[in-house]
Amino acid sequence: MIVFDLRCANAHVFEAWFASTTAYEEQAGAGQVRCPLCDDPDVTKAVMAPNVAAKGNRVSHAEAKAAISALAAAQAKALASSSWVGADFATRARAMHLGEEKHAPIHGQASLAEAKALVDEGVPVAPLPLPVVPPKALN
């Protein structure tokens, strides 16, 4: 396996794993490699820096675990005062933005196309850093 830094025509940079350089070239040539942010098929290899970490630039497993735990706690606190709206997220967020519905903190699900449309319309939305399980799916 090999990882490449890729860049789309809209200057989004992302990583992708391939079985080999040849596999990347075949998939890119067939239009199968697309930007995960904007779905642009015009993707090329980006300049890559070698992954060489300085000795003092390492995070211990315990530090990484503590950081993720702190992030999870902060997200849980934010979600406690937010309402789950499920697949209605895009519709509800747009309605609040347009003043058709009272502003309130909400979270839910949106497709990539719906999220891009909200951003294009100026609706203030952001993905959550950690996965969120719908309330009805909790044990």
C-alpha positions as CSV (number, residue, x, y, z in Angstrom):
1,M,0.0,0.0,0.0
2,I,1.1,3.6,-0.7
3,V,-0.4,6.9,0.4
4,F,-0.4,9.9,-1.8
5,D,-1.3,13.5,-1.0
6,L,-3.7,14.6,-3.7
7,R,-5.0,18.0,-4.8
8,C,-8.2,18.8,-6.8
9,A,-8.6,21.7,-9.2
10,N,-10.3,23.6,-6.3
11,A,-7.0,23.4,-4.2
12,H,-8.3,20.9,-1.7
13,V,-5.5,18.6,-0.5
14,F,-6.3,15.1,0.9
15,E,-4.7,11.7,1.4
16,A,-5.6,8.5,-0.4
17,W,-4.3,5.0,-0.2
18,F,-3.6,2.8,-3.2
19,A,-2.2,-0.6,-3.8
20,S,0.5,0.8,-6.0
21,T,1.5,3.8,-8.1
22,T,0.1,1.9,-11.1
23,A,-3.3,1.4,-9.3
24,Y,-3.5,5.2,-8.6
25,E,-2.7,6.0,-12.3
26,E,-5.4,3.5,-13.5
27,Q,-8.0,4.7,-11.1
28,A,-7.3,8.4,-11.8
29,G,-7.3,7.8,-15.5
30,A,-10.7,6.2,-15.2
31,G,-12.1,9.1,-13.3
32,Q,-12.5,7.0,-10.1
33,V,-10.4,9.3,-7.9
34,R,-12.5,12.3,-6.7
35,C,-12.1,15.0,-4.1
36,P,-13.9,14.0,-0.9
37,L,-14.7,17.7,-0.2
38,C,-16.1,18.9,-3.6
39,D,-16.4,15.7,-5.7
40,D,-14.0,17.2,-8.3
41,P,-12.6,14.5,-10.6
42,D,-9.7,16.7,-11.7
43,V,-7.2,15.3,-9.1
44,T,-3.4,15.2,-9.3
45,K,-0.6,14.3,-6.9
46,A,0.3,17.1,-4.6
47,V,3.8,17.8,-3.3
48,M,4.6,15.5,-0.4
49,A,7.0,16.1,2.4
50,P,8.7,13.1,4.0
51,N,7.2,12.0,7.3
52,V,10.2,12.5,9.5
53,A,9.3,13.3,13.1
54,A,11.8,15.0,15.4
55,K,12.5,13.1,18.7
56,G,10.9,15.9,20.7
57,N,7.9,16.1,18.4
58,R,6.1,12.9,19.5
59,V,2.9,12.6,21.3
60,S,2.6,9.6,23.7
61,H,-0.3,7.2,23.5
62,A,-1.5,8.5,26.9
63,E,-1.4,12.2,25.7
64,A,-3.3,11.3,22.5
65,K,-5.9,9.3,24.5
66,A,-6.3,12.3,26.9
67,A,-6.7,14.7,24.0
68,I,-9.4,12.5,22.4
69,S,-11.2,12.1,25.7
70,A,-11.2,15.9,26.3
71,L,-12.6,16.4,22.7
72,A,-15.3,13.7,23.3
73,A,-16.3,15.4,26.6
74,A,-16.5,18.9,25.0
75,Q,-18.6,17.5,22.2
76,A,-20.9,15.6,24.6
77,K,-21.4,18.8,26.6
78,A,-22.3,20.8,23.4
79,L,-24.6,18.1,22.3
80,A,-26.4,18.0,25.6
81,S,-27.9,21.4,24.9
82,S,-28.6,20.6,21.2
83,S,-31.5,18.7,19.7
84,W,-31.1,15.7,17.4
85,V,-33.0,16.4,14.2
86,G,-31.7,13.4,12.2
87,A,-32.1,13.6,8.4
88,D,-34.0,16.9,8.7
89,F,-30.8,18.7,9.6
90,A,-30.3,20.6,6.3
91,T,-34.0,21.7,6.1
92,R,-34.0,22.9,9.7
93,A,-30.7,24.7,9.5
94,R,-31.7,26.4,6.3
95,A,-35.1,27.5,7.9
96,M,-33.3,28.9,10.9
97,H,-30.9,30.8,8.7
98,L,-33.7,32.3,6.6
99,G,-35.6,33.3,9.8
100,E,-38.5,30.8,9.0
101,E,-37.8,29.0,12.3
102,K,-36.5,30.1,15.7
103,H,-32.8,29.7,16.1
104,A,-31.8,26.7,18.3
105,P,-28.8,24.5,18.6
106,I,-29.4,21.3,16.5
107,H,-27.4,18.4,15.2
108,G,-28.2,15.6,12.8
109,Q,-27.3,14.1,9.5
110,A,-26.6,15.6,6.1
111,S,-25.2,14.3,2.8
112,L,-22.1,15.8,1.4
113,A,-24.2,17.6,-1.3
114,E,-26.6,19.0,1.4
115,A,-23.6,20.2,3.5
116,K,-22.0,21.8,0.5
117,A,-25.2,23.6,-0.4
118,L,-25.6,24.9,3.2
119,V,-22.1,26.3,3.1
120,D,-22.6,27.8,-0.3
121,E,-25.8,29.5,1.0
122,G,-23.9,31.0,4.0
123,V,-25.6,28.7,6.6
124,P,-23.2,28.4,9.6
125,V,-22.6,24.6,9.8
126,A,-19.7,22.4,10.7
127,P,-19.0,18.7,10.9
128,L,-18.7,17.2,14.4
129,P,-15.1,15.9,15.1
130,L,-16.3,12.6,16.5
131,P,-19.1,10.3,15.3
132,V,-22.5,10.9,16.8
133,V,-24.9,8.0,17.4
134,P,-28.6,8.9,16.9
135,P,-30.4,8.8,20.2
136,K,-32.7,5.9,19.2
137,A,-29.6,3.8,18.4
138,L,-28.1,4.1,21.9
139,N,-28.3,1.1,24.2
